[in-house]
Amino acid sequence: MENTQEESKLNFGLVGRNISYSFSRRYFTNKFQNESLPYAYVNFDIQSINDLKEIVNSTPNLKGLNVTIPYKEEVIPLLNKLNKKAKKIGAVNTIKITKNKKLKGYNTDYFGFKNSLKPYLKSHHTRALILGTGGASKAIAYGLQRLGIGFDFVSRSNKKDIKFLYSELTEAIISEYTIIINCTPIGTFPNVDACPDLPYNAITKDHILFDLIYNPEQTKFLKNGHQKGAITINGEEMLRLQAEKAWKIWNNV
């Protein structure tokens, strides 16, 4: 029996929680339309990562998935195989699905971050503060390592590998770290008046403030940096680059 177009269409999607405003669905839907590709990209908004198996088994012709907050680390035990870089990072944001429904995890976040930050780097950008400790922050740390930039983590609570609590940050510390990366969801729409608790008075034109958030385009964190003359970068270009890298993985390019 001949398949209908719907049954034979390749499917891709995003796994996460509260993802109705996702960049990925918008990006890939536009890509498929612009390039006349008969594919679909679906949001799988789930309350538990254990629902992943059901998604894979019940979605026909599912070829690839992106993974977002809060599942980038939780997804790893459910995968059949892990790419070397994803294993080093300890977080996955891209899954390739084989014909026999085997899952291989990759990380393209580090690639998107590294290549969106690189054009702005100057010789004095040697140390970075990473705000947050989730799956995204692990990819950022790996990207900084690849760029030869030292980094320390900031968190609200004492955890392994944490150098600073927010309450411990002083203007002197901020002066030492000329790159500050927000890997937390603080400041995401609709909570646009929120920002990480930092001594922003110590920010100067020598600083780069990088926010993984892309909605709003200019978070309060970035606005505070801009007012002090810092270079500010939002997450849009990082997301675009990591999405294109994921596309290459899914298509063996």
VENPE-V917966 format. One line per field, one symbol per residue. psi: psi as a letter, one per 20 degrees, with the letter a starting at -180 (. if undefined). burial: # if it has 16 or more other C-alpha atoms within 10 Angstrom, else .. A space follows every 50 residues. Layout:
# VENPE-V917966
psi=???
burial=???
This chain:
# VENPE-V917966
psi=ppqrhghippqrrppapmkhkqggggghggghghjlplrqpqpnoqiqii iggggghioqkohqqqpapkjhghhgiiqhqpqgghgggkqpjpppprhk kqppqroighggggihhgiiprhimiqqpooqjahhhhhgggggghikpq qqqprhqprqjpgqqhiiprhgghhhoipppojrjpiqpjlijqqqnqni hipaiiqppppiqiorhnrhghghghhjjqpppajghghgghghggghgh jk.
burial=........#########.#...###..##.........######.#..#. .#...#....################..#.##..##..#########... ..###############.......####################...... #####......#.#.#.......##.#############.....##.### .###.##########..#####.###.#.##############.###.## ...
